[in-house]
């Protein structure tokens, strides 16, 4: 699942309070590994932490109507130096992220509005 900037921030804020996720950061779209990650795992927003590589997958709506996502582990670090990852079968974790009510539709529309902007004019 590809997340908008707003959903990335919301996800990072929620992961920050989880004891199992340390030093979580998003893999930037301009990272040279993104094409390979997309080829291996599909078009997603990827997160790295002390445990490995993760994504967020839709998990339906809570009773309140809030869209939820589950954190899924895709790869573990090969060694303590964290220089390379070892892919594994996708493993859903117990961590569920509140994406927000209608978050997917609203944030996708916001991304489309932003995508037409000339990057030089924003500077």
Residue pairs with C-beta under 8 A, 6 or more apart in sequence:
1 44
1 45
1 55
1 56
1 57
1 58
1 69
2 43
2 44
2 45
3 11
3 45
3 56
3 107
4 107
4 108
4 110
4 111
5 111
5 114
6 103
6 107
6 110
7 45
7 56
7 99
7 100
7 103
7 107
8 26
8 45
10 97
10 98
10 99
10 100
10 103
11 45
11 47
11 56
11 69
11 97
11 99
12 24
12 25
12 26
12 47
14 97
14 98
15 21
15 24
15 47
15 49
15 71
15 95
15 97
16 24
18 95
20 51
20 93
20 95
21 49
21 50
21 51
21 71
21 95
22 49
22 50
22 51
23 49
23 50
24 47
24 48
24 49
24 54
25 47
25 48
25 49
26 45
26 46
26 47
26 48
27 33
27 34
27 37
27 45
27 46
27 47
27 48
27 53
28 34
34 46
37 44
37 46
37 53
38 44
40 74
40 87
41 55
41 74
41 90
44 55
44 56
45 55
45 56
46 53
46 54
46 55
46 74
47 53
47 54
47 55
47 56
47 71
48 54
50 82
51 73
51 76
51 77
52 73
52 74
52 75
52 76
52 77
52 85
53 73
53 74
53 75
53 76
53 85
54 71
54 72
54 73
54 74
54 93
55 71
55 72
55 74
56 69
56 70
56 71
56 72
56 97
56 99
57 69
57 70
57 72
57 92
58 67
58 68
58 69
58 104
59 68
59 69
59 70
59 96
60 67
60 68
61 67
61 68
61 101
62 68
62 98
64 101
65 101
66 98
66 99
66 100
66 101
67 98
67 99
67 100
67 101
67 102
67 103
67 104
68 96
68 97
68 98
68 99
69 96
69 97
69 99
70 92
70 93
70 95
70 96
70 97
71 92
71 93
71 95
71 96
71 97
72 90
72 91
72 92
72 93
73 88
73 90
73 91
73 92
73 93
74 87
74 88
74 90
74 91
75 85
75 86
75 87
75 88
76 85
76 86
76 88
77 84
77 85
77 86
78 84
78 85
78 86
100 106
